[in-house]
Amino acid sequence: MAILTIAIDEDLLRRARIRALEQGTSVNALLRDYLESFTGASNARRRAVDRLLVLSEASKSGRGDQRWTRDELHER
């Protein structure tokens, strides 16, 4: 496990410690949970985009380089 040192305002740390105690946890645990959530969300977003691109490629209409006409897009 790595150790991380950060520089923050003393008052901010004091308030964070109080809130953490109120929630029955520690500032360290809060930061660890936040970083796990932050990186997990990023990974999930990347996986979703990758999946969307795969689905997009799989759903090609077979039209090749042909473009849609205005009438085809706006069937009335």
N, C-alpha and C positions, 0 to 999 in steps of 0.2 A: 504494500500500500504506500502511495506517495504522500508526502506532506506538502501542503500548500500554505504559503504565507501571503497574506494580503494586508494592505494598508487602508484603514478606514478611520473615520472620525470616531473619537472616544465616545461621544454621546450616542452616535448611531449604534455602536457596539453595545453600550449599556442598555439601550432600548430594545435591541434585538435579543439580548440575554433575558430581559424581563419577559418579552413575548414568548420566547422559547420555553421558559419556565412555566408560564401560564398554559402552554400547550403540552407540557410534560416531556419536552425534548431539549435538545441543545442547539446552539448556533451551528456547530459542526455538522450535526445531523441534518439540519435545515438546508445548509449549503450543499451537502452531499446529495440530498434528495432533489434539490433544485437542478444541480448539474446533471444528474441522471435523467430527469425529466426533459431538460433542455436538449441534451444530446439524443435522447430517445425520440423526441418529436422531430428532430432534424433527420434522423435516420428513417423514421416512418414516412416523412414527407418525401424523401428521396426515393424510397421504395414505391410509394404511390405514383410518383411521376414516372419512374421506370416502367411500372405496370401499365400506366396509361399509354405510354409510347409503344409498348408491345401490343396492346389492344388496338391501337391506332393502325399499326402496321398490318395486323391480322385482318382488319376490317376494310382494307383497300377495295375499292369497287371494281378494280380491273380496268379502269379507264385510262391507265397510264398517265401521260402528261396532259391529257385533255382537261380543260377547265370547264367548270359548270357555267352555264349561261344564266343570265338574269331570270329568264322565264323558267328555267329548270329549278332555280332556287326559290322562286316565288310563284309556285303553281297556284292558279286561282280557279 
